[in-house]
Amino acid sequence: MSKITVLYHSGYGHTQRMAQSVADGAGGNLLAIDADGNLPEGGWEQLAEADTIIMGSPTYMGSVSWQFKKFADASSKAWFTLAWKDKLFAGFTNSASMNGDKGSTLNYMFTLAMQHGGVWVGLGMPPANTKAADRNDLNYLGSSSGAIAQSPSDVGAADMLPGDLETARLFGARVAQTAARFKA
Ligand SMILES: Cc1cc2nc3c(=O)[nH]c(=O)nc-3n(C[C@H](O)[C@H](O)[C@H](O)COP(=O)(O)O)c2cc1C
């Protein structure tokens, strides 16, 4: 079985809830970047042992949070020796606006994964974009490069939309299925 780590930062709990859904679908372990942008004890070792790293961050000012970026810069230590080469990577984000520039956040995560010599797994799910589509349909937000969720700015993590969370769960499952095939 592949070792999957869901690495994420969350300022106010929304991305954490999304990370839990991704981990549920993937059968992976959560690894949180803290409010100071640091990993807990053993975090770097967990990443070194993982063969799949799914990255999550809220979208803040059109990109990853500074805490996530601090992690990314610190990962240059692994980059120097291409220690994460050929791991699978995937990404997810959450923000307040329907668009909110979430694509920029996923693009940044993709670039980070490519710098590490990784292999990227996208969402692999059609968008729900017909007139009859419902906000809680799978992939209503119409992403392709990763999972995205939208949480209105006055809504707490407990009230995140079930369709976005189910999309995140199925995204986790897809990454796990891809990891199993990649390993075979
Ligand atoms: C500093 C800051 C910047 C933000 N920038 C954006 C943004 O660019 N686009 C957007 O749609 N929402 C933006 N938001 C809203 C957050 O993405 C949203 O509240 C999200 O649910 C927070 O996730 P979290 O609870 O995991 O921190 C911003 C929030 C903060 C605090």
The ligand as an ORCA input file, in Angstrom:
! r2SCAN-3c Opt
* xyz 0 1
  C      -5.209     37.233      4.369
  C      -6.372     36.665      3.629
  C      -6.379     36.738      2.250
  C      -7.443     36.186      1.521
  N      -7.397     36.224      0.163
  C      -8.399     35.640     -0.551
  C      -8.347     35.588     -1.975
  O      -7.387     35.988     -2.623
  N      -9.410     35.037     -2.622
  C     -10.510     34.574     -1.961
  O     -11.454     34.132     -2.594
  N     -10.558     34.550     -0.593
  C      -9.526     35.060      0.112
  N      -9.545     35.024      1.477
  C     -10.611     34.262      2.154
  C     -10.114     32.863      2.556
  O      -9.596     32.161      1.443
  C     -11.259     32.060      3.171
  O     -11.725     32.721      4.326
  C     -10.859     30.637      3.489
  O     -12.033     29.907      3.779
  C      -9.892     30.557      4.658
  O      -9.497     29.221      4.838
  P      -8.911     28.717      6.224
  O     -10.047     28.742      7.217
  O      -8.425     27.329      5.977
  O      -7.806     29.664      6.616
  C      -8.519     35.575      2.212
  C      -8.498     35.520      3.623
  C      -7.439     36.048      4.328
  C      -7.424     35.943      5.816
*
